[in-house]
Amino acid sequence: MIVTQEGLEFYRWQKWSHRLKHAPNILAFSRVLMAPLMFLFLVNRDLFECHPSWCDYFAALVFTLASITDFFDGYIARNFDAKSKLGEILDPLADKMLVLAGFLGLMMIDRANPWAIYIILVREFFITGLRIQMASEGKKVAASMAGKVKTVAQMGAIGFLTMNWYGGEVLLWVAVILTVYSGFDYIKVYLSNEN
């Protein structure tokens, strides 16, 4: 049997592709674990014997690593055909946990406006319920461009507020506006599917 260079490369590609099948779920699960760690650095500062600014740095580091895993789990799932039913549940859950940890932690240390956080969380819970309803009806709702922009704005706001940088509060309210707008976008898609 003659093994060609192309055949060998194809075999190697299949081997790597098979290994990457579980990578998105592993990355999403790591995000689930990082969310409470970030919350811990923000809220339980007395637990660590370090200056509060170092707690900010550690919280920001955890948040950055979690955000990177969010990018890569989506990239791998799309480009290596590694989508799964578990991933469809785990990925948005991990995202919500990370956003919840960031915003609630920041609110508890008086860096985020409680009304802004309330509006964001109400929208997140409402749209999650709507997506569950649509899934039970056999309808799939892919993340819209407005939803993706909203996520970037929320992540930016959390990052700026965690580091206590200038402009964090403005970014937070921009995130609120985009969050509400993307929520109406989902409702519009749901209602158009009803007709």
HELIX and SHEET records of a PDB file:
HELIX    1   1 GLN A    5  ARG A   19  1                                  15    
HELIX    2   2 LEU A   20  HIS A   22  5                                   3    
HELIX    3   3 ALA A   23  VAL A   43  1                                  21    
HELIX    4   4 ARG A   45  LEU A   47  5                                   3    
HELIX    5   5 PRO A   52  ASN A   79  1                                  28    
HELIX    6   6 LYS A   85  MET A  108  1                                  24    
HELIX    7   7 PRO A  114  SER A  136  1                                  23    
HELIX    8   8 MET A  145  THR A  162  1                                  18    
HELIX    9   9 GLY A  168  GLU A  194  1                                  27    
END                                                                             
